[in-house]
Amino acid sequence: MGATENNLVAAIMAGGAGTRFWPLSTEEKPKQFIKIFDDRSLLQKSYDRISGIVPNDRILVLTSNRFVHLVREQLPMLPAQNVIGEPERKDTAAAVALGAVVAKKLFGNPVMSILTADHLIEPIEVFQKTLLSAAAAARESGALYTFGIKPTYPASAYGYLETGEPTLNDDGIEHFRLGSFKEKPDAKTAEHYLGTGRYLWNSGMFVWTVDSILGELERNVPNHVQQLSSAVESLGGAAWEEALAKSFSALQKISIDFAVMEHAQDIRCVAGEFSWRDVGGWLAMTDFLSEDSSGNHTQGDLHALDSSGNLIYCEDPTETIALLGLSDIVVVRAGGKTLVARKDRLEEVKKIVEGMGS
């Protein structure tokens, strides 16, 4: 089934600060714009995944005002007005609502996919097949669809989706009604989830018709729709940025899961068979760095003695790092700055970065 048949629009959310990847990721150039793994940034990889099934003029990027120039540099093939700068961070419900009102104005009532700029997904062909299957079902049913990922281990770093009754098997792609959303579990609960076979990882990607998501937004966070619908009347004009800033200042800061997905009337999911990694922080690099016999994962010239299970990343791969008697730590050198942290404290990098004001 082709993109035109599905009347498909894609919106990539690319406004994150990427603080958990400091010091490689900075306030001026966060992780979605950095070429961490190869010669394509995470944002460009997100574009690559949909460029074969969604025309450039139907791809939107929702980012921060401060990053509009970076998006346009990295994705020059997109129309300038399709790169939308949010004036302040108001979480994902605001981004989704903004994308929906813009898509409504530009395209009517398309099927809209909400994608992220910090995932690694392969193979692309399987992802595209899954997306098109969800898009067709969302168009036919009016349901809100999310992408679940079949878990390969009991991860405690991801949220989970509890699946309900199956609704469709589309050439091997399973569709389910969604039972409930679960927050990131502890290790024991994650083991239980895996054992039941009923739970999927929550990818944070969605598919729905614009009218369906706007209807749920109006029911649950009506101010989002009222404010942004008023602002979007100025889209493309001289008053657009000022109108958008005024509307954003009046919005509640809330995620799309809390605002809508946990309350909506008809939530379904597709079970992704593709490989998916949320590149949330430094531990996600483990699979991409060379490993020595002591379990140290490294980019750089590492000399280690009685040291194991460490992750070392040097932006300059010729830089030398020496470790003596250390285990389970992370050392990152980038941009003349250094991070040294225990692996079990990495979630707190955000706090220390915010504290230094950079």
Secondary structure, DSSP 8 states (H G I E B T S, - for coil): --HHHHTEEEEEE-----GGGTTTS-SSS-GGGS--SSSS-HHHHHHHHHTTTS-GGGEEEEEEGGGHHHHHHH-TTS-GGGEEEESS--HHHHHHHHHHHHHHHHHSS-EEEEEESSEEEE-HHHHHHHHHHHHHHHHHH--EEEEEE--SS--SSS-EEEEEEEEEEETTEEEEEEEEEE----HHHHHHHHHHS-EEEEEEEEEEEHHHHHHHHHHH-HHHHHHHHHHHTTTTSTTHHHHHHHHHHTS----HIIIIITT-S-EEEEEE-SEEEE--SGGGGGGGSEE-TTS-EEESEEEEES-BS-EEEESSTT-EEEEES-BSEEEEEETTEEEEEEGGGGGGHHHHHHHHT-
